[in-house]
Amino acid sequence: MKTTTYFESRRRLPDRTDIPDSWIEHVVRNPVVMETQSDGRIRKWGRIDDAGGRYLRVVLLEDGETVHNAFFDRGFRELRE
């Protein structure tokens, strides 16, 4: 999994240390929602059943494969699916 330096620093935050790479890779391959930001970065959301059904947001660079950020999105609502 390709990542940015920013991602590597952010994944050390207490609310992100329990997010395994396998969950991130799952969301990248199987998003329930995908949006492209105005700067070209790609946001993908996926439901993680092993995390109580919470939604993980993964932000990729414009190349569609380099992970820039990943976190549980408390503001995401299942109704968007």
Residue pairs with C-beta under 8 A, 6 or more apart in sequence:
1 21
1 24
1 25
1 67
2 65
2 66
2 67
3 66
3 67
3 68
4 61
4 66
4 67
4 68
6 68
6 69
7 67
7 68
7 69
7 70
10 16
10 69
10 71
11 17
11 19
11 70
15 71
15 72
16 70
16 71
19 56
19 70
19 71
19 72
23 46
23 48
23 50
23 51
23 56
24 56
24 58
24 67
24 70
26 46
26 48
27 44
27 45
27 46
27 48
27 56
27 57
27 58
27 70
28 44
28 58
28 60
28 65
28 67
30 46
31 44
31 45
31 46
31 58
32 45
32 46
32 47
32 55
32 81
33 44
33 45
33 76
33 80
33 81
34 42
34 43
34 44
34 45
35 42
35 43
36 42
36 43
37 43
37 59
40 61
40 62
41 59
41 60
41 61
41 62
41 68
42 59
42 60
42 61
42 62
42 64
43 57
43 58
43 59
43 60
44 57
44 58
44 59
44 60
45 55
45 56
45 57
45 58
45 73
45 76
45 80
46 55
46 56
46 58
47 53
47 54
47 55
47 56
47 78
48 54
48 55
48 56
48 72
51 72
54 72
54 74
55 72
55 73
55 76
55 78
56 70
56 71
56 72
56 73
57 69
57 70
57 71
57 72
57 73
57 76
58 67
58 69
58 70
59 67
59 68
59 69
59 70
60 66
60 67
60 68
61 68
